[in-house]
Amino acid sequence: MHLRLTDEQKMVQQTIRKFVEKELIPLENDVLRNEREGKRSLSKEKQEELVMKAKNAGFWGINTPEEYGGADLGQMMQAIVAMEVSKTFVPFQFGGSADNILYYGNEEQKKKYLIPTINGEKKSCFAMTEPGAGSDTQNIKMTAVKDGSKWVLNGEKTFITGGNEADFVMVIAITDKEMHQNTKGREGVTCFIADRNMGWESEYIHTMGEWGPASLFFENVPIPEENILGELHKGYNLGLEWIGFARWIVGARAVGTAERLLQMAIDYSKERETFGKPISERQAIQWQIADSAVEIEAARWLVLNAAFTLDHGEDNRHLASIAKLYGANMGTRVVDRVMQIHGGMGYTRELPIERWYREARLWRIYDGTDEIQRVIISRNLLKGHVKLGQYV
Ligand SMILES: Cc1cc2nc3c(=O)[nH]c(=O)nc-3n(C[C@H](O)[C@H](O)[C@H](O)COP(=O)(O)OP(=O)(O)OC[C@H]3O[C@@H](n4cnc5c(N)ncnc54)[C@H](O)[C@@H]3O)c2cc1C
């Protein structure tokens, strides 16, 4: 057992950290100003410039297989990168990647959707959630009915990340009602790749955060048979795989953000004086700093263990739920303490704390709520799928 990053991992971590410090953090004030004025966080040109810089630095397709031009660095590296990039709220992603389930496409679909997505020429989104079915994914109502060589889709999806910007959606619909009922929703649903120009529409949803997901509307939208992703009637597992991948990454994001925020609180507490002394000399402040540091370290190891387990080809779903549940809650606790330590200033829009406060709240809701993670974790233990202490 070796509880330290390898030299290669440290090198990547340091390089990404420098990129974040040099290229992204200096843009934070611009982002805050733009958002206050109701504009796009970063201009398209600025975003393209950043992507070029990342590409030139070799950070392109961090987890994309080499045969598709990526670096294929593995999940552990993905976790490390997510932690570093989340130290800023400047919206940026190292590109060159595509949704995990797009790799299940056939050769034609890979050419048409996977490769353009990796190259940044097309934007994707994934749609499972409906107005009447969020946690209860088996309760979806969208239907796809066969009509000659096409499937005709009807229904509504909601809260779809990137749904307003996407060129195509991977959408889950019922293709066999009886099978769907008899298997409690596990079969009889299919994943379709639907281009926007096939006829679906989207509408932006305003949220507490600075960006919003979308509702997608399908009214008699015809999708060609060849746009079925994976197997007919077997789309549910693809959906779970898509959701499952993002799960522990939420924990990684929470670690990076909480670390940056805690550093802000440490620095501020040494400068801010009340009653003749810096507040850092008060036990009430010290304990908040200590509790936050302990929780960040705990979340870090949970995330790294989830990533390590996946890299070793083992099932990491139990650990992913633990990392997501703990990480998301740790993140919201830390941002709250950091706001408290900053007093009134923490509540203003001059500092980014209130922005992170709003963003962090989402972590406990999407990719499976807190309650759903608890359902999964307790079920695994009660049914004996997982034993305590199994993953060391
Ligand atoms: C910003 C944002 C982006 C999103 N992006 C996507 C996306 O890209 N694609 C997509 O398909 N979906 C997306 N979602 C949907 C998201 O996954 C769901 O909102 C989430 O799963 C919860 O579903 P719900 O909102 O319907 O809440 P509900 O399922 O209605 O839950 C309401 C409450 O009841 C609790 N609850 C539900 N069932 C149980 C139970 N069995 N036991 C105990 N408590 C329970 C929940 O935890 C919650 O507290 C996104 C959501 C948001 C807010």
The ligand as an SDF file (V2000), in Angstrom:
LIG
                    3D

 53 58  0  0  0  0  0  0  0  0999 V2000
  -28.9860   21.8650  -12.1760 C   0  0  0  0  0  0  0  0  0  0  0  0
  -29.4430   20.4570  -12.4550 C   0  0  0  0  0  0  0  0  0  0  0  0
  -28.8600   19.7480  -13.4870 C   0  0  0  0  0  0  0  0  0  0  0  0
  -29.3230   18.4430  -13.7960 C   0  0  0  0  0  0  0  0  0  0  0  0
  -28.8050   17.7770  -14.8990 N   0  0  0  0  0  0  0  0  0  0  0  0
  -29.4190   16.6360  -15.3310 C   0  0  0  0  0  0  0  0  0  0  0  0
  -29.0450   16.0460  -16.5970 C   0  0  0  0  0  0  0  0  0  0  0  0
  -28.1370   16.5070  -17.2980 O   0  0  0  0  0  0  0  0  0  0  0  0
  -29.7350   14.9430  -17.0130 N   0  0  0  0  0  0  0  0  0  0  0  0
  -30.7460   14.3820  -16.2830 C   0  0  0  0  0  0  0  0  0  0  0  0
  -31.3300   13.3860  -16.7400 O   0  0  0  0  0  0  0  0  0  0  0  0
  -31.0990   14.9180  -15.0720 N   0  0  0  0  0  0  0  0  0  0  0  0
  -30.4780   16.0330  -14.5900 C   0  0  0  0  0  0  0  0  0  0  0  0
  -30.8490   16.6050  -13.3890 N   0  0  0  0  0  0  0  0  0  0  0  0
  -31.9330   15.9780  -12.6140 C   0  0  0  0  0  0  0  0  0  0  0  0
  -31.4870   15.4700  -11.2710 C   0  0  0  0  0  0  0  0  0  0  0  0
  -30.7320   14.2940  -11.4120 O   0  0  0  0  0  0  0  0  0  0  0  0
  -32.7570   15.2970  -10.4100 C   0  0  0  0  0  0  0  0  0  0  0  0
  -33.2340   16.5950  -10.0990 O   0  0  0  0  0  0  0  0  0  0  0  0
  -32.4830   14.5280   -9.1480 C   0  0  0  0  0  0  0  0  0  0  0  0
  -32.1920   13.1810   -9.4400 O   0  0  0  0  0  0  0  0  0  0  0  0
  -33.6780   14.5730   -8.1810 C   0  0  0  0  0  0  0  0  0  0  0  0
  -34.8760   14.3120   -8.8320 O   0  0  0  0  0  0  0  0  0  0  0  0
  -36.1390   15.2930   -8.5820 P   0  0  0  0  0  0  0  0  0  0  0  0
  -35.6740   16.6700   -8.7750 O   0  0  0  0  0  0  0  0  0  0  0  0
  -37.2560   14.8200   -9.4390 O   0  0  0  0  0  0  0  0  0  0  0  0
  -36.5110   15.1000   -7.0790 O   0  0  0  0  0  0  0  0  0  0  0  0
  -37.4900   13.9220   -6.4890 P   0  0  0  0  0  0  0  0  0  0  0  0
  -37.0540   12.6030   -7.0360 O   0  0  0  0  0  0  0  0  0  0  0  0
  -38.8890   14.3210   -6.7060 O   0  0  0  0  0  0  0  0  0  0  0  0
  -37.1350   14.0130   -4.9700 O   0  0  0  0  0  0  0  0  0  0  0  0
  -37.6980   14.9910   -4.0790 C   0  0  0  0  0  0  0  0  0  0  0  0
  -37.1430   14.7110   -2.6850 C   0  0  0  0  0  0  0  0  0  0  0  0
  -37.5560   13.4150   -2.2250 O   0  0  0  0  0  0  0  0  0  0  0  0
  -36.4210   12.6380   -1.8960 C   0  0  0  0  0  0  0  0  0  0  0  0
  -36.6680   11.2360   -2.2530 N   0  0  0  0  0  0  0  0  0  0  0  0
  -37.0570   10.7540   -3.4510 C   0  0  0  0  0  0  0  0  0  0  0  0
  -37.1620    9.4110   -3.4090 N   0  0  0  0  0  0  0  0  0  0  0  0
  -36.8010    9.0330   -2.1510 C   0  0  0  0  0  0  0  0  0  0  0  0
  -36.6730    7.7800   -1.4870 C   0  0  0  0  0  0  0  0  0  0  0  0
  -36.9310    6.6220   -2.0920 N   0  0  0  0  0  0  0  0  0  0  0  0
  -36.2990    7.7890   -0.1890 N   0  0  0  0  0  0  0  0  0  0  0  0
  -36.0290    8.9580    0.4440 C   0  0  0  0  0  0  0  0  0  0  0  0
  -36.1150   10.1600   -0.1340 N   0  0  0  0  0  0  0  0  0  0  0  0
  -36.4950   10.2120   -1.4160 C   0  0  0  0  0  0  0  0  0  0  0  0
  -35.2870   13.2270   -2.7210 C   0  0  0  0  0  0  0  0  0  0  0  0
  -34.0290   12.8970   -2.1830 O   0  0  0  0  0  0  0  0  0  0  0  0
  -35.6160   14.7110   -2.6400 C   0  0  0  0  0  0  0  0  0  0  0  0
  -35.1830   15.1980   -1.3990 O   0  0  0  0  0  0  0  0  0  0  0  0
  -30.3550   17.8590  -13.0230 C   0  0  0  0  0  0  0  0  0  0  0  0
  -30.8950   18.5820  -11.9440 C   0  0  0  0  0  0  0  0  0  0  0  0
  -30.4670   19.8590  -11.6610 C   0  0  0  0  0  0  0  0  0  0  0  0
  -31.1170   20.6010  -10.5240 C   0  0  0  0  0  0  0  0  0  0  0  0
  1  2  1  0
  2  3  1  0
  2 52  2  0
  3  4  2  0
  4  5  1  0
  4 50  1  0
  5  6  2  0
  6  7  1  0
  6 13  1  0
  7  8  2  0
  7  9  1  0
  9 10  1  0
 10 11  2  0
 10 12  1  0
 12 13  2  0
 13 14  1  0
 14 15  1  0
 14 50  1  0
 15 16  1  0
 16 17  1  0
 16 18  1  0
 18 19  1  0
 18 20  1  0
 20 21  1  0
 20 22  1  0
 22 23  1  0
 23 24  1  0
 24 25  2  0
 24 26  1  0
 24 27  1  0
 27 28  1  0
 28 29  2  0
 28 30  1  0
 28 31  1  0
 31 32  1  0
 32 33  1  0
 33 34  1  0
 33 48  1  0
 34 35  1  0
 35 36  1  0
 35 46  1  0
 36 37  1  0
 36 45  1  0
 37 38  2  0
 38 39  1  0
 39 40  1  0
 39 45  2  0
 40 41  1  0
 40 42  2  0
 42 43  1  0
 43 44  2  0
 44 45  1  0
 46 47  1  0
 46 48  1  0
 48 49  1  0
 50 51  2  0
 51 52  1  0
 52 53  1  0
M  END
$$$$
